[in-house]
Amino acid sequence: MRILLSTVLLAALAASPASAAKMQPCTGEAIGKSMTAMGTVDSPAKQAMAKEMASANTEMSKGNMRGACKHYMKAQKMSAK
């Protein structure tokens, strides 16, 4: 049992940095580039991602970078699927 748990933990740790490396930093420039790169919204998944990006843009315009980053990270996770 202990070996199984340690194996699962090591596998999770090994997968985390690879997926984290694909994530863009949460800056106004990165959010802007993602907005323009998204292109047409032609599927429900892209529509949900566009909604999160719009929320990120709204929060950023209010000066709430923490809220903007939260929505931006959600959008990035949606695009990774």
PyMOL Python script that loads the backbone (N, CA, C, O; Angstrom):
from pymol import cmd

cmd.read_pdbstr("""\
ATOM      1  N   MET A   1       0.828  -1.191   0.000  1.00  0.00           N
ATOM      2  CA  MET A   1       0.000   0.000   0.000  1.00  0.00           C
ATOM      3  C   MET A   1       0.872   1.253   0.000  1.00  0.00           C
ATOM      4  O   MET A   1       0.592   2.201  -0.734  1.00  0.00           O
ATOM      5  N   ARG A   2       1.905   1.265   0.801  1.00  0.00           N
ATOM      6  CA  ARG A   2       2.790   2.418   0.902  1.00  0.00           C
ATOM      7  C   ARG A   2       3.511   2.656  -0.429  1.00  0.00           C
ATOM      8  O   ARG A   2       3.703   3.803  -0.833  1.00  0.00           O
ATOM      9  N   ILE A   3       3.905   1.587  -1.103  1.00  0.00           N
ATOM     10  CA  ILE A   3       4.582   1.713  -2.389  1.00  0.00           C
ATOM     11  C   ILE A   3       3.629   2.284  -3.435  1.00  0.00           C
ATOM     12  O   ILE A   3       4.024   3.112  -4.255  1.00  0.00           O
ATOM     13  N   LEU A   4       2.378   1.840  -3.403  1.00  0.00           N
ATOM     14  CA  LEU A   4       1.390   2.340  -4.349  1.00  0.00           C
ATOM     15  C   LEU A   4       1.154   3.840  -4.161  1.00  0.00           C
ATOM     16  O   LEU A   4       1.097   4.585  -5.139  1.00  0.00           O
ATOM     17  N   LEU A   5       1.018   4.281  -2.923  1.00  0.00           N
ATOM     18  CA  LEU A   5       0.800   5.697  -2.645  1.00  0.00           C
ATOM     19  C   LEU A   5       2.003   6.544  -3.065  1.00  0.00           C
ATOM     20  O   LEU A   5       1.843   7.626  -3.630  1.00  0.00           O
ATOM     21  N   SER A   6       3.195   6.047  -2.787  1.00  0.00           N
ATOM     22  CA  SER A   6       4.382   6.810  -3.177  1.00  0.00           C
ATOM     23  C   SER A   6       4.534   6.873  -4.691  1.00  0.00           C
ATOM     24  O   SER A   6       5.004   7.879  -5.223  1.00  0.00           O
ATOM     25  N   THR A   7       4.148   5.820  -5.385  1.00  0.00           N
ATOM     26  CA  THR A   7       4.214   5.802  -6.841  1.00  0.00           C
ATOM     27  C   THR A   7       3.234   6.817  -7.433  1.00  0.00           C
ATOM     28  O   THR A   7       3.568   7.548  -8.366  1.00  0.00           O
ATOM     29  N   VAL A   8       2.029   6.851  -6.881  1.00  0.00           N
ATOM     30  CA  VAL A   8       1.026   7.800  -7.355  1.00  0.00           C
ATOM     31  C   VAL A   8       1.483   9.234  -7.084  1.00  0.00           C
ATOM     32  O   VAL A   8       1.316  10.111  -7.932  1.00  0.00           O
ATOM     33  N   LEU A   9       2.054   9.470  -5.914  1.00  0.00           N
ATOM     34  CA  LEU A   9       2.536  10.799  -5.564  1.00  0.00           C
ATOM     35  C   LEU A   9       3.663  11.238  -6.500  1.00  0.00           C
ATOM     36  O   LEU A   9       3.674  12.380  -6.959  1.00  0.00           O
ATOM     37  N   LEU A  10       4.590  10.363  -6.779  1.00  0.00           N
ATOM     38  CA  LEU A  10       5.692  10.691  -7.685  1.00  0.00           C
ATOM     39  C   LEU A  10       5.192  10.956  -9.103  1.00  0.00           C
ATOM     40  O   LEU A  10       5.697  11.849  -9.784  1.00  0.00           O
ATOM     41  N   ALA A  11       4.217  10.195  -9.543  1.00  0.00           N
ATOM     42  CA  ALA A  11       3.657  10.404 -10.877  1.00  0.00           C
ATOM     43  C   ALA A  11       2.963  11.762 -10.961  1.00  0.00           C
ATOM     44  O   ALA A  11       3.068  12.458 -11.971  1.00  0.00           O
ATOM     45  N   ALA A  12       2.258  12.130  -9.901  1.00  0.00           N
ATOM     46  CA  ALA A  12       1.575  13.431  -9.887  1.00  0.00           C
ATOM     47  C   ALA A  12       2.585  14.574  -9.883  1.00  0.00           C
ATOM     48  O   ALA A  12       2.393  15.576 -10.573  1.00  0.00           O
ATOM     49  N   LEU A  13       3.637  14.431  -9.126  1.00  0.00           N
ATOM     50  CA  LEU A  13       4.665  15.470  -9.084  1.00  0.00           C
ATOM     51  C   LEU A  13       5.409  15.585 -10.399  1.00  0.00           C
ATOM     52  O   LEU A  13       5.793  16.682 -10.804  1.00  0.00           O
ATOM     53  N   ALA A  14       5.613  14.475 -11.061  1.00  0.00           N
ATOM     54  CA  ALA A  14       6.319  14.496 -12.340  1.00  0.00           C
ATOM     55  C   ALA A  14       5.473  15.151 -13.421  1.00  0.00           C
ATOM     56  O   ALA A  14       6.012  15.800 -14.316  1.00  0.00           O
ATOM     57  N   ALA A  15       4.158  14.990 -13.353  1.00  0.00           N
ATOM     58  CA  ALA A  15       3.272  15.571 -14.362  1.00  0.00           C
ATOM     59  C   ALA A  15       3.035  17.056 -14.132  1.00  0.00           C
ATOM     60  O   ALA A  15       2.761  17.780 -15.090  1.00  0.00           O
ATOM     61  N   SER A  16       3.129  17.521 -12.929  1.00  0.00           N
ATOM     62  CA  SER A  16       2.813  18.917 -12.616  1.00  0.00           C
ATOM     63  C   SER A  16       3.721  19.931 -13.304  1.00  0.00           C
ATOM     64  O   SER A  16       3.204  20.864 -13.918  1.00  0.00           O
ATOM     65  N   PRO A  17       5.044  19.801 -13.236  1.00  0.00           N
ATOM     66  CA  PRO A  17       5.884  20.833 -13.861  1.00  0.00           C
ATOM     67  C   PRO A  17       5.706  20.923 -15.372  1.00  0.00           C
ATOM     68  O   PRO A  17       5.816  22.007 -15.944  1.00  0.00           O
ATOM     69  N   ALA A  18       5.435  19.800 -16.021  1.00  0.00           N
ATOM     70  CA  ALA A  18       5.268  19.823 -17.469  1.00  0.00           C
ATOM     71  C   ALA A  18       4.033  20.621 -17.852  1.00  0.00           C
ATOM     72  O   ALA A  18       4.073  21.409 -18.797  1.00  0.00           O
ATOM     73  N   SER A  19       2.944  20.427 -17.132  1.00  0.00           N
ATOM     74  CA  SER A  19       1.737  21.176 -17.455  1.00  0.00           C
ATOM     75  C   SER A  19       1.873  22.624 -17.014  1.00  0.00           C
ATOM     76  O   SER A  19       1.312  23.517 -17.649  1.00  0.00           O
ATOM     77  N   ALA A  20       2.600  22.867 -15.953  1.00  0.00           N
ATOM     78  CA  ALA A  20       2.795  24.243 -15.485  1.00  0.00           C
ATOM     79  C   ALA A  20       3.680  25.029 -16.448  1.00  0.00           C
ATOM     80  O   ALA A  20       3.543  26.248 -16.556  1.00  0.00           O
ATOM     81  N   ALA A  21       4.578  24.352 -17.140  1.00  0.00           N
ATOM     82  CA  ALA A  21       5.463  25.036 -18.073  1.00  0.00           C
ATOM     83  C   ALA A  21       4.694  25.572 -19.280  1.00  0.00           C
ATOM     84  O   ALA A  21       5.119  26.552 -19.893  1.00  0.00           O
ATOM     85  N   LYS A  22       3.583  24.953 -19.625  1.00  0.00           N
ATOM     86  CA  LYS A  22       2.789  25.390 -20.761  1.00  0.00           C
ATOM     87  C   LYS A  22       1.949  26.621 -20.436  1.00  0.00           C
ATOM     88  O   LYS A  22       1.506  27.322 -21.346  1.00  0.00           O
ATOM     89  N   MET A  23       1.725  26.890 -19.165  1.00  0.00           N
ATOM     90  CA  MET A  23       0.900  28.014 -18.754  1.00  0.00           C
ATOM     91  C   MET A  23       1.656  29.320 -18.985  1.00  0.00           C
ATOM     92  O   MET A  23       2.848  29.418 -18.694  1.00  0.00           O
ATOM     93  N   GLN A  24       0.963  30.300 -19.500  1.00  0.00           N
ATOM     94  CA  GLN A  24       1.541  31.618 -19.720  1.00  0.00           C
ATOM     95  C   GLN A  24       1.491  32.410 -18.420  1.00  0.00           C
ATOM     96  O   GLN A  24       0.616  32.171 -17.588  1.00  0.00           O
ATOM     97  N   PRO A  25       2.406  33.342 -18.233  1.00  0.00           N
ATOM     98  CA  PRO A  25       2.360  34.166 -17.028  1.00  0.00           C
ATOM     99  C   PRO A  25       1.126  35.064 -17.052  1.00  0.00           C
ATOM    100  O   PRO A  25       0.613  35.413 -18.115  1.00  0.00           O
ATOM    101  N   CYS A  26       0.674  35.420 -15.889  1.00  0.00           N
ATOM    102  CA  CYS A  26      -0.524  36.250 -15.780  1.00  0.00           C
ATOM    103  C   CYS A  26      -0.127  37.722 -15.812  1.00  0.00           C
ATOM    104  O   CYS A  26       0.063  38.355 -14.774  1.00  0.00           O
ATOM    105  N   THR A  27      -0.009  38.247 -17.021  1.00  0.00           N
ATOM    106  CA  THR A  27       0.293  39.662 -17.210  1.00  0.00           C
ATOM    107  C   THR A  27      -0.717  40.228 -18.187  1.00  0.00           C
ATOM    108  O   THR A  27      -1.380  39.484 -18.910  1.00  0.00           O
ATOM    109  N   GLY A  28      -0.830  41.521 -18.206  1.00  0.00           N
ATOM    110  CA  GLY A  28      -1.747  42.157 -19.142  1.00  0.00           C
ATOM    111  C   GLY A  28      -1.401  41.849 -20.585  1.00  0.00           C
ATOM    112  O   GLY A  28      -2.286  41.675 -21.423  1.00  0.00           O
ATOM    113  N   GLU A  29      -0.113  41.782 -20.868  1.00  0.00           N
ATOM    114  CA  GLU A  29       0.338  41.476 -22.231  1.00  0.00           C
ATOM    115  C   GLU A  29      -0.058  40.053 -22.636  1.00  0.00           C
ATOM    116  O   GLU A  29      -0.530  39.834 -23.751  1.00  0.00           O
ATOM    117  N   ALA A  30       0.134  39.094 -21.736  1.00  0.00           N
ATOM    118  CA  ALA A  30      -0.198  37.698 -22.042  1.00  0.00           C
ATOM    119  C   ALA A  30      -1.706  37.526 -22.220  1.00  0.00           C
ATOM    120  O   ALA A  30      -2.150  36.785 -23.097  1.00  0.00           O
ATOM    121  N   ILE A  31      -2.489  38.211 -21.390  1.00  0.00           N
ATOM    122  CA  ILE A  31      -3.946  38.124 -21.519  1.00  0.00           C
ATOM    123  C   ILE A  31      -4.386  38.723 -22.850  1.00  0.00           C
ATOM    124  O   ILE A  31      -5.258  38.171 -23.522  1.00  0.00           O
ATOM    125  N   GLY A  32      -3.792  39.844 -23.231  1.00  0.00           N
ATOM    126  CA  GLY A  32      -4.117  40.467 -24.515  1.00  0.00           C
ATOM    127  C   GLY A  32      -3.772  39.580 -25.696  1.00  0.00           C
ATOM    128  O   GLY A  32      -4.551  39.464 -26.642  1.00  0.00           O
ATOM    129  N   LYS A  33      -2.601  38.952 -25.642  1.00  0.00           N
ATOM    130  CA  LYS A  33      -2.199  38.047 -26.723  1.00  0.00           C
ATOM    131  C   LYS A  33      -3.143  36.851 -26.813  1.00  0.00           C
ATOM    132  O   LYS A  33      -3.486  36.413 -27.911  1.00  0.00           O
ATOM    133  N   SER A  34      -3.560  36.326 -25.677  1.00  0.00           N
ATOM    134  CA  SER A  34      -4.479  35.189 -25.680  1.00  0.00           C
ATOM    135  C   SER A  34      -5.832  35.575 -26.255  1.00  0.00           C
ATOM    136  O   SER A  34      -6.461  34.784 -26.958  1.00  0.00           O
ATOM    137  N   MET A  35      -6.282  36.794 -25.957  1.00  0.00           N
ATOM    138  CA  MET A  35      -7.563  37.268 -26.496  1.00  0.00           C
ATOM    139  C   MET A  35      -7.521  37.338 -28.020  1.00  0.00           C
ATOM    140  O   MET A  35      -8.468  36.926 -28.690  1.00  0.00           O
ATOM    141  N   THR A  36      -6.423  37.858 -28.566  1.00  0.00           N
ATOM    142  CA  THR A  36      -6.332  37.986 -30.022  1.00  0.00           C
ATOM    143  C   THR A  36      -6.057  36.641 -30.690  1.00  0.00           C
ATOM    144  O   THR A  36      -6.480  36.424 -31.826  1.00  0.00           O
ATOM    145  N   ALA A  37      -5.367  35.749 -30.017  1.00  0.00           N
ATOM    146  CA  ALA A  37      -5.029  34.454 -30.609  1.00  0.00           C
ATOM    147  C   ALA A  37      -6.197  33.476 -30.584  1.00  0.00           C
ATOM    148  O   ALA A  37      -6.171  32.465 -31.286  1.00  0.00           O
ATOM    149  N   MET A  38      -7.203  33.762 -29.796  1.00  0.00           N
ATOM    150  CA  MET A  38      -8.308  32.819 -29.649  1.00  0.00           C
ATOM    151  C   MET A  38      -9.066  32.627 -30.960  1.00  0.00           C
ATOM    152  O   MET A  38      -9.521  31.519 -31.240  1.00  0.00           O
ATOM    153  N   GLY A  39      -9.210  33.650 -31.750  1.00  0.00           N
ATOM    154  CA  GLY A  39      -9.874  33.520 -33.043  1.00  0.00           C
ATOM    155  C   GLY A  39     -11.372  33.390 -32.905  1.00  0.00           C
ATOM    156  O   GLY A  39     -11.978  33.964 -32.000  1.00  0.00           O
ATOM    157  N   THR A  40     -11.969  32.627 -33.815  1.00  0.00           N
ATOM    158  CA  THR A  40     -13.421  32.482 -33.817  1.00  0.00           C
ATOM    159  C   THR A  40     -13.878  31.529 -32.730  1.00  0.00           C
ATOM    160  O   THR A  40     -13.194  30.562 -32.393  1.00  0.00           O
ATOM    161  N   VAL A  41     -15.040  31.823 -32.196  1.00  0.00           N
ATOM    162  CA  VAL A  41     -15.635  30.991 -31.154  1.00  0.00           C
ATOM    163  C   VAL A  41     -16.652  30.098 -31.846  1.00  0.00           C
ATOM    164  O   VAL A  41     -17.786  30.511 -32.090  1.00  0.00           O
ATOM    165  N   ASP A  42     -16.244  28.866 -32.163  1.00  0.00           N
ATOM    166  CA  ASP A  42     -17.092  27.983 -32.951  1.00  0.00           C
ATOM    167  C   ASP A  42     -17.516  26.710 -32.232  1.00  0.00           C
ATOM    168  O   ASP A  42     -18.084  25.812 -32.854  1.00  0.00           O
ATOM    169  N   SER A  43     -17.251  26.619 -30.934  1.00  0.00           N
ATOM    170  CA  SER A  43     -17.661  25.440 -30.178  1.00  0.00           C
ATOM    171  C   SER A  43     -18.025  25.860 -28.752  1.00  0.00           C
ATOM    172  O   SER A  43     -17.618  26.928 -28.294  1.00  0.00           O
ATOM    173  N   PRO A  44     -18.784  25.028 -28.059  1.00  0.00           N
ATOM    174  CA  PRO A  44     -19.134  25.368 -26.673  1.00  0.00           C
ATOM    175  C   PRO A  44     -17.911  25.509 -25.763  1.00  0.00           C
ATOM    176  O   PRO A  44     -17.916  26.325 -24.841  1.00  0.00           O
ATOM    177  N   ALA A  45     -16.876  24.727 -26.014  1.00  0.00           N
ATOM    178  CA  ALA A  45     -15.665  24.821 -25.196  1.00  0.00           C
ATOM    179  C   ALA A  45     -14.967  26.164 -25.408  1.00  0.00           C
ATOM    180  O   ALA A  45     -14.512  26.796 -24.455  1.00  0.00           O
ATOM    181  N   LYS A  46     -14.887  26.591 -26.675  1.00  0.00           N
ATOM    182  CA  LYS A  46     -14.281  27.887 -26.959  1.00  0.00           C
ATOM    183  C   LYS A  46     -15.148  29.026 -26.425  1.00  0.00           C
ATOM    184  O   LYS A  46     -14.634  30.073 -26.030  1.00  0.00           O
ATOM    185  N   GLN A  47     -16.453  28.819 -26.416  1.00  0.00           N
ATOM    186  CA  GLN A  47     -17.352  29.839 -25.889  1.00  0.00           C
ATOM    187  C   GLN A  47     -17.134  30.023 -24.391  1.00  0.00           C
ATOM    188  O   GLN A  47     -17.119  31.150 -23.897  1.00  0.00           O
ATOM    189  N   ALA A  48     -16.966  28.918 -23.669  1.00  0.00           N
ATOM    190  CA  ALA A  48     -16.697  28.993 -22.232  1.00  0.00           C
ATOM    191  C   ALA A  48     -15.341  29.651 -21.975  1.00  0.00           C
ATOM    192  O   ALA A  48     -15.194  30.441 -21.042  1.00  0.00           O
ATOM    193  N   MET A  49     -14.364  29.322 -22.801  1.00  0.00           N
ATOM    194  CA  MET A  49     -13.041  29.922 -22.664  1.00  0.00           C
ATOM    195  C   MET A  49     -13.101  31.423 -22.953  1.00  0.00           C
ATOM    196  O   MET A  49     -12.457  32.215 -22.265  1.00  0.00           O
ATOM    197  N   ALA A  50     -13.868  31.812 -23.963  1.00  0.00           N
ATOM    198  CA  ALA A  50     -14.011  33.228 -24.300  1.00  0.00           C
ATOM    199  C   ALA A  50     -14.691  33.984 -23.161  1.00  0.00           C
ATOM    200  O   ALA A  50     -14.361  35.139 -22.892  1.00  0.00           O
ATOM    201  N   LYS A  51     -15.629  33.337 -22.505  1.00  0.00           N
ATOM    202  CA  LYS A  51     -16.315  33.968 -21.381  1.00  0.00           C
ATOM    203  C   LYS A  51     -15.340  34.217 -20.227  1.00  0.00           C
ATOM    204  O   LYS A  51     -15.376  35.275 -19.600  1.00  0.00           O
ATOM    205  N   GLU A  52     -14.479  33.251 -19.951  1.00  0.00           N
ATOM    206  CA  GLU A  52     -13.470  33.423 -18.900  1.00  0.00           C
ATOM    207  C   GLU A  52     -12.477  34.516 -19.268  1.00  0.00           C
ATOM    208  O   GLU A  52     -12.064  35.294 -18.408  1.00  0.00           O
ATOM    209  N   MET A  53     -12.089  34.580 -20.541  1.00  0.00           N
ATOM    210  CA  MET A  53     -11.159  35.615 -20.981  1.00  0.00           C
ATOM    211  C   MET A  53     -11.806  36.996 -20.885  1.00  0.00           C
ATOM    212  O   MET A  53     -11.140  37.972 -20.538  1.00  0.00           O
ATOM    213  N   ALA A  54     -13.098  37.080 -21.189  1.00  0.00           N
ATOM    214  CA  ALA A  54     -13.804  38.349 -21.057  1.00  0.00           C
ATOM    215  C   ALA A  54     -13.868  38.771 -19.590  1.00  0.00           C
ATOM    216  O   ALA A  54     -13.716  39.950 -19.271  1.00  0.00           O
ATOM    217  N   SER A  55     -14.090  37.816 -18.715  1.00  0.00           N
ATOM    218  CA  SER A  55     -14.105  38.110 -17.278  1.00  0.00           C
ATOM    219  C   SER A  55     -12.729  38.568 -16.811  1.00  0.00           C
ATOM    220  O   SER A  55     -12.616  39.476 -15.987  1.00  0.00           O
ATOM    221  N   ALA A  56     -11.692  37.939 -17.337  1.00  0.00           N
ATOM    222  CA  ALA A  56     -10.323  38.348 -16.992  1.00  0.00           C
ATOM    223  C   ALA A  56     -10.064  39.778 -17.454  1.00  0.00           C
ATOM    224  O   ALA A  56      -9.466  40.573 -16.729  1.00  0.00           O
ATOM    225  N   ASN A  57     -10.515  40.101 -18.657  1.00  0.00           N
ATOM    226  CA  ASN A  57     -10.341  41.443 -19.191  1.00  0.00           C
ATOM    227  C   ASN A  57     -11.098  42.475 -18.354  1.00  0.00           C
ATOM    228  O   ASN A  57     -10.589  43.566 -18.100  1.00  0.00           O
ATOM    229  N   THR A  58     -12.301  42.133 -17.931  1.00  0.00           N
ATOM    230  CA  THR A  58     -13.106  43.025 -17.104  1.00  0.00           C
ATOM    231  C   THR A  58     -12.420  43.287 -15.769  1.00  0.00           C
ATOM    232  O   THR A  58     -12.324  44.430 -15.323  1.00  0.00           O
ATOM    233  N   GLU A  59     -11.944  42.211 -15.134  1.00  0.00           N
ATOM    234  CA  GLU A  59     -11.276  42.356 -13.838  1.00  0.00           C
ATOM    235  C   GLU A  59      -9.992  43.168 -13.967  1.00  0.00           C
ATOM    236  O   GLU A  59      -9.659  43.964 -13.089  1.00  0.00           O
ATOM    237  N   MET A  60      -9.277  42.959 -15.067  1.00  0.00           N
ATOM    238  CA  MET A  60      -8.031  43.694 -15.270  1.00  0.00           C
ATOM    239  C   MET A  60      -8.319  45.185 -15.464  1.00  0.00           C
ATOM    240  O   MET A  60      -7.560  46.030 -14.989  1.00  0.00           O
ATOM    241  N   SER A  61      -9.403  45.505 -16.155  1.00  0.00           N
ATOM    242  CA  SER A  61      -9.739  46.913 -16.367  1.00  0.00           C
ATOM    243  C   SER A  61     -10.176  47.589 -15.068  1.00  0.00           C
ATOM    244  O   SER A  61     -10.068  48.808 -14.935  1.00  0.00           O
ATOM    245  N   LYS A  62     -10.666  46.805 -14.115  1.00  0.00           N
ATOM    246  CA  LYS A  62     -11.027  47.343 -12.803  1.00  0.00           C
ATOM    247  C   LYS A  62      -9.810  47.504 -11.900  1.00  0.00           C
ATOM    248  O   LYS A  62      -9.896  48.121 -10.838  1.00  0.00           O
ATOM    249  N   GLY A  63      -8.680  46.948 -12.323  1.00  0.00           N
ATOM    250  CA  GLY A  63      -7.466  47.012 -11.513  1.00  0.00           C
ATOM    251  C   GLY A  63      -7.319  45.822 -10.581  1.00  0.00           C
ATOM    252  O   GLY A  63      -6.454  45.831  -9.704  1.00  0.00           O
ATOM    253  N   ASN A  64      -8.136  44.807 -10.750  1.00  0.00           N
ATOM    254  CA  ASN A  64      -8.105  43.612  -9.906  1.00  0.00           C
ATOM    255  C   ASN A  64      -7.320  42.512 -10.620  1.00  0.00           C
ATOM    256  O   ASN A  64      -7.913  41.629 -11.239  1.00  0.00           O
ATOM    257  N   MET A  65      -5.997  42.560 -10.537  1.00  0.00           N
ATOM    258  CA  MET A  65      -5.166  41.570 -11.224  1.00  0.00           C
ATOM    259  C   MET A  65      -5.338  40.179 -10.638  1.00  0.00           C
ATOM    260  O   MET A  65      -5.206  39.190 -11.359  1.00  0.00           O
ATOM    261  N   ARG A  66      -5.626  40.080  -9.353  1.00  0.00           N
ATOM    262  CA  ARG A  66      -5.826  38.765  -8.748  1.00  0.00           C
ATOM    263  C   ARG A  66      -7.046  38.077  -9.372  1.00  0.00           C
ATOM    264  O   ARG A  66      -6.987  36.897  -9.718  1.00  0.00           O
ATOM    265  N   GLY A  67      -8.134  38.810  -9.511  1.00  0.00           N
ATOM    266  CA  GLY A  67      -9.330  38.254 -10.148  1.00  0.00           C
ATOM    267  C   GLY A  67      -9.096  37.951 -11.613  1.00  0.00           C
ATOM    268  O   GLY A  67      -9.580  36.946 -12.135  1.00  0.00           O
ATOM    269  N   ALA A  68      -8.344  38.834 -12.281  1.00  0.00           N
ATOM    270  CA  ALA A  68      -8.041  38.612 -13.692  1.00  0.00           C
ATOM    271  C   ALA A  68      -7.222  37.346 -13.871  1.00  0.00           C
ATOM    272  O   ALA A  68      -7.483  36.559 -14.781  1.00  0.00           O
ATOM    273  N   CYS A  69      -6.237  37.145 -13.012  1.00  0.00           N
ATOM    274  CA  CYS A  69      -5.396  35.943 -13.104  1.00  0.00           C
ATOM    275  C   CYS A  69      -6.215  34.682 -12.843  1.00  0.00           C
ATOM    276  O   CYS A  69      -5.988  33.647 -13.469  1.00  0.00           O
ATOM    277  N   LYS A  70      -7.146  34.774 -11.938  1.00  0.00           N
ATOM    278  CA  LYS A  70      -8.009  33.621 -11.623  1.00  0.00           C
ATOM    279  C   LYS A  70      -8.791  33.192 -12.865  1.00  0.00           C
ATOM    280  O   LYS A  70      -8.842  32.005 -13.190  1.00  0.00           O
ATOM    281  N   HIS A  71      -9.399  34.154 -13.558  1.00  0.00           N
ATOM    282  CA  HIS A  71     -10.159  33.830 -14.769  1.00  0.00           C
ATOM    283  C   HIS A  71      -9.231  33.392 -15.901  1.00  0.00           C
ATOM    284  O   HIS A  71      -9.570  32.497 -16.675  1.00  0.00           O
ATOM    285  N   TYR A  72      -8.072  34.018 -15.994  1.00  0.00           N
ATOM    286  CA  TYR A  72      -7.116  33.674 -17.042  1.00  0.00           C
ATOM    287  C   TYR A  72      -6.607  32.241 -16.882  1.00  0.00           C
ATOM    288  O   TYR A  72      -6.469  31.516 -17.867  1.00  0.00           O
ATOM    289  N   MET A  73      -6.332  31.839 -15.656  1.00  0.00           N
ATOM    290  CA  MET A  73      -5.860  30.476 -15.410  1.00  0.00           C
ATOM    291  C   MET A  73      -6.950  29.452 -15.730  1.00  0.00           C
ATOM    292  O   MET A  73      -6.660  28.369 -16.238  1.00  0.00           O
ATOM    293  N   LYS A  74      -8.203  29.799 -15.432  1.00  0.00           N
ATOM    294  CA  LYS A  74      -9.304  28.903 -15.795  1.00  0.00           C
ATOM    295  C   LYS A  74      -9.381  28.729 -17.301  1.00  0.00           C
ATOM    296  O   LYS A  74      -9.574  27.619 -17.797  1.00  0.00           O
ATOM    297  N   ALA A  75      -9.229  29.826 -18.023  1.00  0.00           N
ATOM    298  CA  ALA A  75      -9.270  29.758 -19.477  1.00  0.00           C
ATOM    299  C   ALA A  75      -8.127  28.929 -20.040  1.00  0.00           C
ATOM    300  O   ALA A  75      -8.311  28.172 -20.994  1.00  0.00           O
ATOM    301  N   GLN A  76      -6.949  29.072 -19.451  1.00  0.00           N
ATOM    302  CA  GLN A  76      -5.799  28.282 -19.916  1.00  0.00           C
ATOM    303  C   GLN A  76      -6.008  26.799 -19.650  1.00  0.00           C
ATOM    304  O   GLN A  76      -5.644  25.960 -20.474  1.00  0.00           O
ATOM    305  N   LYS A  77      -6.591  26.476 -18.510  1.00  0.00           N
ATOM    306  CA  LYS A  77      -6.864  25.066 -18.211  1.00  0.00           C
ATOM    307  C   LYS A  77      -7.891  24.497 -19.187  1.00  0.00           C
ATOM    308  O   LYS A  77      -7.799  23.333 -19.577  1.00  0.00           O
ATOM    309  N   MET A  78      -8.868  25.313 -19.579  1.00  0.00           N
ATOM    310  CA  MET A  78      -9.872  24.851 -20.550  1.00  0.00           C
ATOM    311  C   MET A  78      -9.228  24.597 -21.913  1.00  0.00           C
ATOM    312  O   MET A  78      -9.598  23.648 -22.604  1.00  0.00           O
ATOM    313  N   SER A  79      -8.278  25.431 -22.299  1.00  0.00           N
ATOM    314  CA  SER A  79      -7.655  25.268 -23.607  1.00  0.00           C
ATOM    315  C   SER A  79      -6.699  24.091 -23.650  1.00  0.00           C
ATOM    316  O   SER A  79      -6.394  23.577 -24.726  1.00  0.00           O
ATOM    317  N   ALA A  80      -6.221  23.656 -22.487  1.00  0.00           N
ATOM    318  CA  ALA A  80      -5.273  22.545 -22.437  1.00  0.00           C
ATOM    319  C   ALA A  80      -5.967  21.203 -22.625  1.00  0.00           C
ATOM    320  O   ALA A  80      -5.306  20.205 -22.912  1.00  0.00           O
ATOM    321  N   LYS A  81      -7.254  21.163 -22.471  1.00  0.00           N
ATOM    322  CA  LYS A  81      -7.988  19.880 -22.585  1.00  0.00           C
ATOM    323  C   LYS A  81      -8.183  19.465 -24.001  1.00  0.00           C
ATOM    324  O   LYS A  81      -8.776  18.419 -24.261  1.00  0.00           O
TER     325      LYS A  81
END
""", "prot")
cmd.dss("prot")
cmd.show_as("cartoon", "prot")
cmd.util.cbc("prot")
cmd.orient("prot")
